[in-house]
Amino acid sequence: MPLPRLLDAVLDRLVVPGYSKMGYAVRRAGFRALPAGCLDGRTIIVTGAGGGLGAATVRGLVALGARVEMVVRDRARGEQTRDAVRDEHPGAAVDVAVCDVSSLADVRRYAAEVRDREPALHGLVHNAGVMPPQRTETAEGHELALATHVLGPFLLTRELRPVLRAGATPTSPSRVVLVSSGGMYTASLPTDDPEFRTGTYSGGAAYARTKRMQVVLAELLADDLAGDGIVVHSMHPGWADTPGVAGSMPGFHRVTGPLLRTEEQGADTIVWLQAAAEPGHSTGVFWHDRAPRPTHYLPRAAETPQARAALWTLCVDATS
Ligand SMILES: NC(=O)c1ccc[n+]([C@@H]2O[C@H](COP(=O)([O-])OP(=O)(O)OC[C@H]3O[C@@H](n4cnc5c(N)ncnc54)[C@H](OP(=O)(O)O)[C@@H]3O)[C@@H](O)[C@H]2O)c1
């Protein structure tokens, strides 16, 4: 039975119970199983798929019948994960492609290659994520978290638009998912210094603000792509025990360890957004544990139309 809405909202606002494995355990009781084979015939790209939530997403998607392309930076690591997926799911259609999503040149190269070989694409999951310990610039001069979470996903989505459009049907849209973070609640949309050139840089702050940008970007892309039969959603996975969390936030990992979700539990809503009927009928929504969530707890904190327009302009200008 679905969790009563009030209890679900209380779990959400209390953060620890909602984001941890407790929240997942309570809500899961109300989840409906996704039908076997519901992703048969669908081709889905997942970035950052070599480990953590990305690899768990790949496992969840192939289990439902999808053909999956894993985008990784390190081919050897990707192939190791791919082999493990094939062992677990014999006959799974899963391949590895190399692309550094923080490099706009590499994103362009990879997207052109996909357009050349794939007649249609049905799903795209922007999962790759970083929390840089100090301010780092890509070769193209962009702050690394911004490039990885925002500029790369924006460009990859737009470059793959023709194949996503080709994959969409009137009853079954193509689906783009941006994996954000509950940490985005702590940040507002940066307007005057999106590249974090001034002020005291912290990886946590850069992470949170670019995760906030992902949520707004999903809404903007949803509008932009609506006419092409492509839906765009963002989500947060709660707190899951992954190499990224252990490596980037060792203190947090130590304290919350026993409460952390498994990778599968963290990836559950990502898979659901690609597979379930409900998110195919909406677009531009922010989700957690298979339910829409507010993007701000205080309505007055919502972005101004000018700030939203500035984010769009930033993405367009950086990728033109
Ligand atoms: N785990 C959580 O509790 C949690 C909570 C909130 C949000 N998230 C979000 O969930 C996503 C996955 O996180 P995770 O916990 O699974 O982290 P993770 O274990 O660090 O995995 C992140 C993946 O992204 C890849 N990646 C990083 N930069 C890349 C780039 N430029 N190009 C291509 N791939 C790149 C990494 O590849 P390499 O192997 O090459 O480093 C790695 O496979 C992230 O977006 C993160 O922000 C996670």
Ligand as a Chemical Component Dictionary entry (heavy atoms), coordinates in Angstrom:
data_LIG
# 
_chem_comp.id                   LIG 
_chem_comp.type                 NON-POLYMER 
_chem_comp.pdbx_formal_charge   0 
_chem_comp.three_letter_code    LIG 
# 
loop_
_chem_comp_atom.comp_id 
_chem_comp_atom.atom_id 
_chem_comp_atom.alt_atom_id 
_chem_comp_atom.type_symbol 
_chem_comp_atom.charge 
_chem_comp_atom.model_Cartn_x 
_chem_comp_atom.model_Cartn_y 
_chem_comp_atom.model_Cartn_z 
_chem_comp_atom.pdbx_ordinal 
LIG N1  N1  N 0  25.747 8.182  -3.635  1  
LIG C1  C1  C 0  24.964 9.121  -3.123  2  
LIG O1  O1  O 0  24.558 9.046  -1.960  3  
LIG C2  C2  C 0  24.534 10.278 -3.961  4  
LIG C3  C3  C 0  23.737 11.247 -3.350  5  
LIG C4  C4  C 0  23.295 12.312 -4.112  6  
LIG C5  C5  C 0  23.620 12.387 -5.446  7  
LIG N2  N2  N 1  24.419 11.448 -6.019  8  
LIG C6  C6  C 0  24.733 11.585 -7.436  9  
LIG O2  O2  O 0  24.667 10.338 -8.066  10 
LIG C7  C7  C 0  25.584 10.286 -9.152  11 
LIG C8  C8  C 0  26.444 9.055  -9.004  12 
LIG O3  O3  O 0  27.140 9.171  -7.794  13 
LIG P1  P1  P 0  27.908 7.977  -7.073  14 
LIG O4  O4  O 0  27.649 8.149  -5.635  15 
LIG O5  O5  O -1 27.632 6.713  -7.751  16 
LIG O6  O6  O 0  29.405 8.470  -7.339  17 
LIG P2  P2  P 0  30.701 7.706  -7.883  18 
LIG O7  O7  O 0  30.819 6.399  -7.218  19 
LIG O8  O8  O 0  31.822 8.679  -7.708  20 
LIG O9  O9  O 0  30.378 7.544  -9.409  21 
LIG C9  C9  C 0  30.424 8.654  -10.254 22 
LIG C10 C10 C 0  30.780 8.188  -11.620 23 
LIG O10 O10 O 0  30.853 9.326  -12.473 24 
LIG C11 C11 C 0  31.978 9.148  -13.296 25 
LIG N3  N3  N 0  32.472 10.422 -13.800 26 
LIG C12 C12 C 0  32.926 11.474 -13.081 27 
LIG N4  N4  N 0  33.308 12.454 -13.895 28 
LIG C13 C13 C 0  33.102 12.015 -15.161 29 
LIG C14 C14 C 0  33.316 12.574 -16.422 30 
LIG N5  N5  N 0  33.832 13.794 -16.564 31 
LIG N6  N6  N 0  32.985 11.859 -17.513 32 
LIG C15 C15 C 0  32.455 10.621 -17.381 33 
LIG N7  N7  N 0  32.241 10.032 -16.210 34 
LIG C16 C16 C 0  32.566 10.719 -15.099 35 
LIG C17 C17 C 0  33.006 8.440  -12.448 36 
LIG O11 O11 O 0  33.925 7.827  -13.290 37 
LIG P3  P3  P 0  35.397 7.413  -12.829 38 
LIG O12 O12 O 0  35.237 5.988  -12.384 39 
LIG O13 O13 O 0  36.201 7.574  -14.073 40 
LIG O14 O14 O 0  35.800 8.347  -11.745 41 
LIG C18 C18 C 0  32.127 7.471  -11.678 42 
LIG O15 O15 O 0  31.952 6.273  -12.393 43 
LIG C19 C19 C 0  26.391 11.577 -9.101  44 
LIG O16 O16 O 0  25.878 12.505 -10.029 45 
LIG C20 C20 C 0  26.157 12.071 -7.687  46 
LIG O17 O17 O 0  26.249 13.459 -7.596  47 
LIG C21 C21 C 0  24.888 10.382 -5.298  48 
# 
loop_
_chem_comp_bond.comp_id 
_chem_comp_bond.atom_id_1 
_chem_comp_bond.atom_id_2 
_chem_comp_bond.value_order 
_chem_comp_bond.pdbx_ordinal 
LIG N1  C1  SING 1  
LIG C1  O1  DOUB 2  
LIG C1  C2  SING 3  
LIG C2  C3  SING 4  
LIG C2  C21 DOUB 5  
LIG C3  C4  DOUB 6  
LIG C4  C5  SING 7  
LIG C5  N2  DOUB 8  
LIG N2  C6  SING 9  
LIG N2  C21 SING 10 
LIG C6  O2  SING 11 
LIG C6  C20 SING 12 
LIG O2  C7  SING 13 
LIG C7  C8  SING 14 
LIG C7  C19 SING 15 
LIG C8  O3  SING 16 
LIG O3  P1  SING 17 
LIG P1  O4  DOUB 18 
LIG P1  O5  SING 19 
LIG P1  O6  SING 20 
LIG O6  P2  SING 21 
LIG P2  O7  DOUB 22 
LIG P2  O8  SING 23 
LIG P2  O9  SING 24 
LIG O9  C9  SING 25 
LIG C9  C10 SING 26 
LIG C10 O10 SING 27 
LIG C10 C18 SING 28 
LIG O10 C11 SING 29 
LIG C11 N3  SING 30 
LIG C11 C17 SING 31 
LIG N3  C12 SING 32 
LIG N3  C16 SING 33 
LIG C12 N4  DOUB 34 
LIG N4  C13 SING 35 
LIG C13 C14 SING 36 
LIG C13 C16 DOUB 37 
LIG C14 N5  SING 38 
LIG C14 N6  DOUB 39 
LIG N6  C15 SING 40 
LIG C15 N7  DOUB 41 
LIG N7  C16 SING 42 
LIG C17 O11 SING 43 
LIG C17 C18 SING 44 
LIG O11 P3  SING 45 
LIG P3  O12 DOUB 46 
LIG P3  O13 SING 47 
LIG P3  O14 SING 48 
LIG C18 O15 SING 49 
LIG C19 O16 SING 50 
LIG C19 C20 SING 51 
LIG C20 O17 SING 52 
# 
